[in-house]
Amino acid sequence: MATKSFKQFAICINNAEYPASLDMYKVYRVLPDKKAEKHGDIRVVDESGEDYLFPADYFVLIQPPLAIARLLNKAYAHAR
């Protein structure tokens, strides 16, 4: 059975060490990164379309309703 690919999102809840890079309570797109996860990190995409590693505990993963996820994906596609 094929698995359906979906984008994951997270909300920033702590930007103490990265105030210039992370906006509190902003929704970020998350890219899968097993190696980063093993080290307690998460890979997120910023407004420029670039991805960076941050501590995973700076974020809360969310699963928005499908309609919202589509809007977020569209917004990130235009940000590139």
KOLNUFI-95385 format. One record per residue (C-alpha): residue number from 1; residue in one letter; chain; x, y, z. Coordinates in steps of 0.5 Angstrom, whole numbers, plus 2048, in hexadecimal, padded with zeros to 3 digits. Example, Ala and Ser with C-alpha at 12.3 -4.5 7.8 and 13.67 -1.06 7.14 Angstrom:
BEGIN
+------+---------+------+-----+-----+-----+
| mipa | tordren | pase |   X |   Y |   Z |
+------+---------+------+-----+-----+-----+
|    1 |       a |    A | 819 | 7F7 | 810 |
|    2 |       s |    A | 81B | 7FE | 80E |
+------+---------+------+-----+-----+-----+
//
This chain:
BEGIN
+------+---------+------+-----+-----+-----+
| mipa | tordren | pase |   X |   Y |   Z |
+------+---------+------+-----+-----+-----+
|    1 |       m |    A | 800 | 800 | 800 |
|    2 |       a |    A | 803 | 807 | 7FE |
|    3 |       t |    A | 803 | 80C | 804 |
|    4 |       k |    A | 800 | 813 | 802 |
|    5 |       s |    A | 806 | 818 | 803 |
|    6 |       f |    A | 804 | 81E | 807 |
|    7 |       k |    A | 807 | 825 | 809 |
|    8 |       q |    A | 808 | 826 | 810 |
|    9 |       f |    A | 808 | 82C | 814 |
|   10 |       a |    A | 80A | 82F | 81B |
|   11 |       i |    A | 809 | 835 | 81F |
|   12 |       c |    A | 80F | 838 | 822 |
|   13 |       i |    A | 80E | 839 | 82A |
|   14 |       n |    A | 815 | 83B | 82C |
|   15 |       n |    A | 81A | 83F | 828 |
|   16 |       a |    A | 81E | 841 | 82E |
|   17 |       e |    A | 825 | 840 | 82A |
|   18 |       y |    A | 822 | 841 | 823 |
|   19 |       p |    A | 81E | 848 | 824 |
|   20 |       a |    A | 821 | 84A | 81D |
|   21 |       s |    A | 81F | 844 | 81A |
|   22 |       l |    A | 819 | 841 | 81D |
|   23 |       d |    A | 812 | 845 | 81E |
|   24 |       m |    A | 80E | 843 | 824 |
|   25 |       y |    A | 807 | 83F | 823 |
|   26 |       k |    A | 809 | 83F | 81B |
|   27 |       v |    A | 807 | 839 | 817 |
|   28 |       y |    A | 80D | 836 | 814 |
|   29 |       r |    A | 80E | 830 | 80F |
|   30 |       v |    A | 812 | 82A | 811 |
|   31 |       l |    A | 816 | 826 | 80D |
|   32 |       p |    A | 817 | 81E | 80F |
|   33 |       d |    A | 81E | 81D | 811 |
|   34 |       k |    A | 81F | 817 | 815 |
|   35 |       k |    A | 827 | 819 | 817 |
|   36 |       a |    A | 825 | 81F | 81A |
|   37 |       e |    A | 81F | 81C | 81E |
|   38 |       k |    A | 824 | 817 | 821 |
|   39 |       h |    A | 828 | 81D | 824 |
|   40 |       g |    A | 821 | 821 | 826 |
|   41 |       d |    A | 821 | 826 | 820 |
|   42 |       i |    A | 81C | 828 | 81B |
|   43 |       r |    A | 81D | 82A | 814 |
|   44 |       v |    A | 818 | 830 | 813 |
|   45 |       v |    A | 817 | 834 | 80C |
|   46 |       d |    A | 817 | 83C | 80D |
|   47 |       e |    A | 815 | 842 | 809 |
|   48 |       s |    A | 81A | 841 | 804 |
|   49 |       g |    A | 819 | 83A | 802 |
|   50 |       e |    A | 81F | 838 | 806 |
|   51 |       d |    A | 81F | 832 | 80B |
|   52 |       y |    A | 823 | 833 | 812 |
|   53 |       l |    A | 824 | 82E | 818 |
|   54 |       f |    A | 821 | 830 | 81F |
|   55 |       p |    A | 820 | 82D | 825 |
|   56 |       a |    A | 81A | 829 | 825 |
|   57 |       d |    A | 817 | 82B | 82B |
|   58 |       y |    A | 816 | 832 | 828 |
|   59 |       f |    A | 810 | 830 | 824 |
|   60 |       v |    A | 80A | 82C | 825 |
|   61 |       l |    A | 808 | 828 | 81F |
|   62 |       i |    A | 801 | 829 | 81D |
|   63 |       q |    A | 7FC | 826 | 818 |
|   64 |       p |    A | 7F8 | 82B | 815 |
|   65 |       p |    A | 7F1 | 829 | 811 |
|   66 |       l |    A | 7F2 | 828 | 80A |
|   67 |       a |    A | 7F0 | 82E | 808 |
|   68 |       i |    A | 7F5 | 832 | 80C |
|   69 |       a |    A | 7FA | 82E | 80A |
|   70 |       r |    A | 7F9 | 82F | 803 |
|   71 |       l |    A | 7F9 | 836 | 804 |
|   72 |       l |    A | 800 | 836 | 808 |
|   73 |       n |    A | 803 | 832 | 802 |
|   74 |       k |    A | 800 | 837 | 7FD |
|   75 |       a |    A | 803 | 83D | 802 |
|   76 |       y |    A | 80A | 839 | 802 |
|   77 |       a |    A | 80A | 838 | 7FB |
|   78 |       h |    A | 809 | 83F | 7F9 |
|   79 |       a |    A | 80F | 841 | 7FE |
|   80 |       r |    A | 814 | 83E | 7FA |
+------+---------+------+-----+-----+-----+
//
